[in-house]
């Protein structure tokens, strides 16, 4: 096994393990820290693929700003009441089982695709249209403008929802 393959598999195991810890840990602060480790692992995989711009954005935006937002929102909630609200009912049980089934399917699909690639059934190469941040910006604001704007609206809805939940009964800013 060459060093690149070893590094890839090591980073993959660390990233998947941290991702599983996000789901399996009951303490939300530890889960948020595991999510940060997952994002750092993804950035490291980007570095091994020579995608330094994506690695930097991954670290700055996700591992930095989004994780600070997650931890701040976690601090706003009364977590004992939230755990009781989300751990009862048949619907949540079905959602949990469905999520595990989808994760299992994704893992099996990734293993099958990796084994096909290793056995010589090479998949077609990805076409990379942008080779720098300037070209990436031009693509983002021309060809992929709708996705970029939709992501902005989604992030705004998440921020408004977090503030609304924090001000609801049980949050630290709620009017008792």
Steps between C-alpha positions, in 0.01 A plus 500: 500500500648831394516796742222693321258209533594449864447869576164496321376195692628637831323833444187317387490286812554804724232701317241219501573423866451864595180507294368194683590664830281797401202267476581267789616738775228620735679811622427772242825686566705186432287437192572853375873449559479172309330687218790746498741206479300361209527831317874518565533146364313596184732800460800268536360276225467810280868575565596148389306565177697826446179704544653757732232762441223259599700389804542861612132576449408180684711602799407867508129477428391164637748406769524860615188708456231233481635310800505820707137552400411141597662530841331835564159356410562197722574734788166676451282192549375325808641165390312282749165616363625467141611139552154409633332676207701317234523152651136394503249392240482256212587757235840572651568126522420457130715799411791357697465159332471663158808712563703195601378315189600790273842525667549126456404524133745785445779307669427185298485705179834664580659162569367356173621800299841488671537127436406548132763771472765287670422197282567693183146600407599863502225753523507792257719790607329808635519806281647788696392828342660738749870494580515803727293712731432762231358241261310339786344838584400556139337156487328552833347832397405394147429129446420409861330823611170336594667248731709773659193717566296201625778419747498861621123488558533166678769636734286805575201278584721294732622813680146638539380159622778482759408843635130408505571177687724680746222746581239226540408339832803330649765717338718731706340810348143381548257717693389290798 
